[in-house]
Amino acid sequence: MAFCPELDIASQGSTIHEARENLREALELFFASASTDEIKPRLHEEIYVTRVEVAVG
């Protein structure tokens, strides 16, 4: 899975390369069709990505 957290847009593919290319296409389509009013509230200035351990069972 490929994810753009700044805009909350994700895509997937059977390889990392394919997922990245599919995400690029999804972003291009989003920017081609979205208005400024739609883009602005989706932009996140601060993004934090981390791993979290969770006990299961």
ABEGO torsion letter per residue (X at the ends): XBBBAAAGBBBBBABAAAAAAAAAAAAAAAAAABBAAAAAAABBABBBBBBBBBBBX
